[in-house]
Amino acid sequence: MKRREPDREEGEPCLECKATVLNINAGRNNDMMRKCRRLSDYAEFIAQIRWKMDEGWSLEEATEISIKRCIDRGILADILTKHGMEVCRMILTEYDEQEEREYQRAEGRAEGRAEGLAEGAAQKLLSQLKKKYAKGKALAQIADEVEEDVESIRPLYDLVVKYPDKTAEELSDMLIRE
């Protein structure tokens, strides 16, 4: 552990931590699993749930079946006998949270793609407006050529007229900030 209090800048952490991530799935890190029976049993319990789900059981059914099988085989039997329902609820709750996080990430990616496509379309239209304005074309003629109605492109056209030296990307950024 390094402590660098005197030479640290404001906002920097004064403690550095390093962590090692270990794979505790069944069949991994065998040396560690041999040394820690509880960890090995936990890995086996989770593997049982996964196998049951692969066979088509729901998470709840797979968890309940796995709890019974593990108790019968002496795997985490003391914990699962005493706290089986609590373990089941915990697994279901954690799974729901993970599913929700994955849904949120997917939704965020979809929103990001949609925003990116809209931004790209706006930049392309702004680029066309800039070129046509530079050639001295009037708003009505430009609207006709880009196949848009005059009123829908007027705000973009006004930006091009007001800031003729800005790039389409800069103009697009100005629109986003408004």
C-alpha positions in Angstrom: 0.0 0.0 0.0 1.3 3.4 -1.0 0.3 6.5 0.9 1.1 9.8 -0.9 -0.7 12.4 1.2 1.7 15.3 0.8 2.2 15.0 -3.0 -1.4 14.2 -4.0 -3.5 16.7 -6.0 -7.0 17.7 -4.9 -9.5 15.1 -6.0 -7.0 12.3 -6.2 -7.4 9.3 -3.9 -4.9 9.0 -1.2 -5.0 5.2 -1.1 -4.3 2.9 -4.0 -5.8 -0.6 -3.9 -5.1 -3.5 -6.2 -7.5 -6.4 -6.5 -7.2 -9.8 -8.1 -10.4 -11.2 -9.7 -10.7 -14.9 -9.4 -13.1 -17.1 -11.4 -15.1 -19.1 -8.8 -17.2 -21.1 -11.3 -17.2 -24.9 -10.9 -14.2 -26.4 -12.5 -12.0 -23.3 -12.2 -9.3 -22.4 -9.7 -9.1 -26.0 -8.4 -6.3 -25.3 -5.9 -8.4 -22.7 -4.2 -11.5 -24.8 -4.3 -9.7 -27.7 -2.6 -8.6 -25.3 0.2 -12.0 -23.8 0.7 -14.9 -26.3 0.9 -17.6 -23.6 1.3 -16.5 -21.9 -1.9 -16.3 -25.2 -3.8 -19.8 -26.0 -2.5 -21.1 -22.6 -3.5 -19.7 -23.0 -7.0 -21.4 -26.4 -7.3 -24.7 -25.0 -6.1 -24.6 -22.2 -8.7 -23.6 -24.7 -11.4 -26.6 -26.9 -10.5 -28.9 -23.9 -11.0 -27.3 -23.1 -14.4 -27.6 -26.8 -15.5 -31.3 -26.9 -14.6 -31.9 -23.6 -16.5 -30.1 -25.1 -19.5 -32.6 -28.0 -19.3 -35.4 -25.5 -19.7 -36.4 -24.9 -16.0 -37.3 -21.4 -14.9 -34.8 -19.7 -12.6 -37.2 -20.1 -9.6 -37.8 -23.8 -10.4 -34.1 -24.4 -11.1 -33.2 -22.8 -7.8 -35.7 -24.8 -5.8 -34.6 -28.1 -7.4 -30.9 -27.3 -6.9 -31.5 -26.4 -3.2 -33.1 -29.8 -2.6 -30.5 -31.7 -4.6 -27.6 -29.9 -2.8 -29.2 -30.7 0.6 -29.5 -34.3 -0.4 -25.8 -34.4 -1.5 -24.5 -32.6 1.5 -23.6 -29.5 -0.5 -24.1 -26.4 1.7 -26.7 -28.6 3.5 -26.5 -26.7 6.8 -27.1 -23.3 5.2 -29.7 -24.4 2.6 -31.7 -26.4 5.2 -31.9 -23.5 7.5 -32.1 -20.6 5.0 -33.2 -22.2 1.7 -36.1 -19.9 1.1 -34.0 -16.8 1.9 -31.3 -18.1 -0.6 -34.0 -18.6 -3.2 -35.4 -15.1 -2.8 -31.9 -13.6 -2.9 -31.0 -15.4 -6.1 -34.3 -14.3 -7.7 -33.9 -10.7 -6.6 -30.3 -10.6 -7.8 -31.3 -12.1 -11.1 -34.1 -9.5 -11.5 -31.6 -6.7 -10.8 -29.1 -8.0 -13.3 -31.8 -8.4 -15.9 -33.0 -4.8 -15.3 -29.4 -3.5 -15.6 -29.0 -5.4 -18.9 -32.3 -3.9 -20.1 -31.2 -0.4 -19.1 -27.9 -0.8 -21.0 -29.6 -2.1 -24.1 -32.1 0.8 -23.9 -29.3 3.3 -23.5 -27.5 1.8 -26.5 -30.7 2.1 -28.6 -31.2 5.7 -27.6 -27.6 6.5 -28.4 -27.9 4.9 -31.8 -31.1 6.8 -32.5 -29.5 10.1 -31.4 -26.4 9.4 -33.5 -28.5 8.7 -36.6 -30.6 11.9 -36.0 -27.4 13.9 -35.5 -25.8 12.4 -38.6 -29.0 13.2 -40.7 -29.0 16.8 -39.3 -25.3 17.2 -40.2 -25.8 15.9 -43.7 -28.8 18.3 -44.2 -26.8 21.2 -42.8 -23.9 20.3 -45.1 -26.2 20.4 -48.1 -27.8 23.7 -47.0 -24.3 25.2 -46.6 -23.2 24.1 -50.1 -26.4 25.4 -51.7 -26.4 28.6 -49.8 -22.8 29.2 -50.8 -23.9 28.9 -54.5 -26.4 31.7 -53.9 -29.6 29.6 -53.9 -32.7 30.8 -52.2 -34.4 29.0 -49.3 -37.4 27.9 -51.4 -35.1 26.4 -54.1 -32.9 24.7 -51.5 -36.0 23.2 -49.8 -37.2 21.9 -53.2 -33.8 20.4 -54.0 -33.4 18.6 -50.6 -37.1 17.5 -50.7 -38.0 19.2 -47.5 -40.7 21.8 -46.8 -39.5 25.4 -46.3 -40.7 25.7 -42.7 -39.0 22.6 -41.5 -35.5 23.7 -42.8 -35.9 27.4 -42.0 -34.2 27.1 -38.6 -31.3 25.3 -40.1 -31.1 27.7 -43.0 -31.1 30.6 -40.6 -28.2 29.1 -38.7 -26.2 28.6 -42.0 -26.9 32.3 -42.9 -26.0 33.6 -39.5 -22.8 31.5 -39.2 -21.5 30.8 -42.7 -17.9 30.0 -41.5 -19.0 27.2 -39.2 -18.9 23.6 -40.3 -22.0 21.4 -40.5 -20.7 19.6 -37.4 -20.3 22.9 -35.4 -23.8 24.0 -36.5 -25.2 20.6 -35.4 -23.5 21.0 -32.0 -25.1 24.4 -31.7 -28.5 22.9 -32.3 -28.0 20.2 -29.8 -27.0 22.7 -27.1 -30.2 24.8 -27.7 
